[in-house]
């Protein structure tokens, strides 16, 4: 697997305020074509890990590499140029702009590619193409999440970081988000997904990481984690209900 290693997070320590670490020696490996799930209790450092990977948080110790090149000191816009997309949990669309304008914002680094990239995204999510002139503020929660993912896809990323994509959605809309993520992954884009709906996330991911207190508590295939008695007892029972 290592010859296809895309991202390597090695013993990363990070936090928001001086002297207080949220991540305490966190590790993660993402290979080409993989869908990785990160689950764990509230406050475990799941979203913090994504922010560190996307240059939104300083890495105090450890390293993050992309195909062997150190990226932990790069800013978000530099990482976008290198092929990493990020979809935050909140405020992930511009509600006063149309769908089309939101997608244009996702391609601000390469506006000349809009027609080409819009065609790709429209093929994946036809509903957005049909309603391209509609304001994002009038979309449902599930449609907003679809638009947020699509905007990140406009730069043709090799990696997509998804932070709690199903948060606040109804069960039916949550399921659609997971279907969308799997569809994006099948198109050849590697995904790291942070999710509180742990069971559903582990059902679709190739490998899962269970974070606790900023470090890796368990790592295995999604299928094996779903069957692990300790994971079920300590995390799955309180994190999610079976779907």
N, C-alpha and C positions, 0 to 999 in steps of 0.2 A: 504493500500500500504506500510505503514511504516514497517510492519513485513517482507517485502521482500526488504527493502532498502539496496542497494548495496554501493553506494557512496553518501555521504552528504557533500556538500561544504557550509560552514556556515560563512557568513559575511567576506569573504576573502578580504584582502587588500594586494596588491602586485605591484611591479614595477621594472624597470630595473636599475634606477639610484637613489641614495639616495635623499629622500625628494620629489620625484615625483612618485605618485601612478597612475597606469593604471587601476587597479581594486580597486573599492571603495565600499567595502561591498557587494561582489558578492555572490549569493546563487544559488545552483543547487542540485537537487535530481535525482538520477538514481536508478531505481528498477531493479530487475532481469528480463531479457528478453526485456527490453525497448530499443527503438531507440530514442534518444534525439537529437534535432536539436538546434544549437545556431546560430542565425542570428543577423544582425545589421549593421550599417554603418561602413565604414572604420575607424579604430582607436577606436572602441568601447571597445576593450579588449578581443575579441573572442579568438584569438590564444594565448593571454597572459593567459587566463583562463586555456586552455589545458596544457600549459607549467607549470603552477603552480600545476595542478593536477598530472603531470608526474615528479615532482621533478626537473624540469629544471629552476625553478625560486623560490627564497625564498618567503615564505608566511610571511608577516610582522604582520598581525593580522588575527584573525579568525582561522578556523580549517577545515581540510579535513579528513573525515573518510572513511574507507573501512570496511563494515560490523561492524561498531561501533568502530573499532580500528583506532587511530590517525595515519595518514600517511604523514602529511604535512612536516615532517622533513626528510623523507626518500629520498634517491637518486634514480635515474632512474632505475639502475640495480636491486635495492631492490624491486622496484615496479613491475618490470617484473617478478621477482620471486614470487610475491604475486598475479600475474594473470592480470596485466594491460599491454596492448600493446599500442604503440603510432606510428602513421604514420605521419611524418612531411610533410609540403607542398612541400618543396624544398629539393634537394639532398637526396632523400629517397631510392635510390638504388646505388649499386656500379657498375658503367658502365663498368669497365674493367673486372668484374667477370661474370661468366655464371649465368644463372637462378639458377641452382643447387647450385652453390657456394654462391649466395646471400641468398638462403634459409638456407644453412648451417650456415651463419653468424647470421641468426635469431635464431638459436638454440645453440649458443655458450655456454650457461649455462647448456645444457643437450644434448651433441652431440650423446649420445647413443640412443636417441629417434628419430633419423633422419628418418629412414625407415618408422616408424609408423606415424610420423607427415606428412611426404611427401605424404603418401598415402591419408591422410585426405585432404590436400590442393589440391592434384592432382584431387581428386574426385570433389572438388568444382570448380577448374579452370583447366580443362583438357588441355587447350592450353599451359599452362606453362609446364605441364608434357611432352607434345609432343616435346617441344623445350628446354628441360632442359639443353642442352649443348650450347645453343646460348648465346652470350654475351648480357648483359642487355643494353649496350650502343646502340645496334642495334634495340631495341624495340621501338614501337610507344609510344606516351605519355600515351595513355590509357592502353597499356600493361605494361608500367612501373608502373603505379598506381596499377594495378592488382598484380604485383610482390611485390610492397611495402606492400600492404595489406597482401599478402600471407606470407611474411617474418615475419610480426608481429604476424601472426596466428600460426607460428611454435611452439611457446612456450605454445600453448593451453590456451590463455588468457580467462578470464571471461568478461573482459571489453576491448573494443577497442576505442581508441581516434583517430579520423580522423580530420586532419587539412586541410581544403580547398581541398578535394580530387578531385574536378572537375576543379580546377583552370588551365587555359591555354589550356583546351581541346576543341575540336570542339563540337557542340551541340550533335551529335550522340555519341561521346565518353563520353561526360558528362553523358548522359542518361545511358550508360553502367555502369559507376561508381556507380550510384544510384541503379541500378539493383543489382550490386555486393554487395553493402552495405546491401541491404534488404536480399539478400541470406545469407550473413554472420549472420545477425540478426536472421533469421529463424533457423539457426543452433544452436541457443541458446546462442549467444554471445551478451551481452549488448553493445550498441554503443553510444558514444557522438560524434556528427559530427558538426564541425564548417564549415559553408558554406556561400559564397556570392551569390550563386544561391538560393536565399531565397525561392522562390515559389516552386521549385522542392524539396528542402529539407523539407519544411513544408508538402508537399504532401505525403511524405513517412514516416515521423516521428510520433511517438506516441504523444510526447509532444514537444513543442518548447519554447525556451527562446529568447526573443529579448533583446539584450544588447545595452545600450547607455551610453557612458561616464563611462564605467566600472561598471555599476550596472544594475539590472534587470528592464527593462522598462515594459515588458509584459511577462506573462507566461500563457500558456494554451495548449490545444491539438493543434496539427498541423492544423487540419481541422478548428477549431475555429479561430485561428490566421489568417488563409487565408481569413476568412470572416469578420474579425474585421475592421470596417471603419477607425479607428484611425491608426491601423497597416498598412493598405493599403495606407492611405494618407501619413503617415510619413516615412514609410520604404520600402514597397514592390514596390512602383512606381519607386523608384530610385535604388533599389537593383537588380531587375531582371525583365525580361519580361516573360509573360505567355508562357508556353510550350504547 
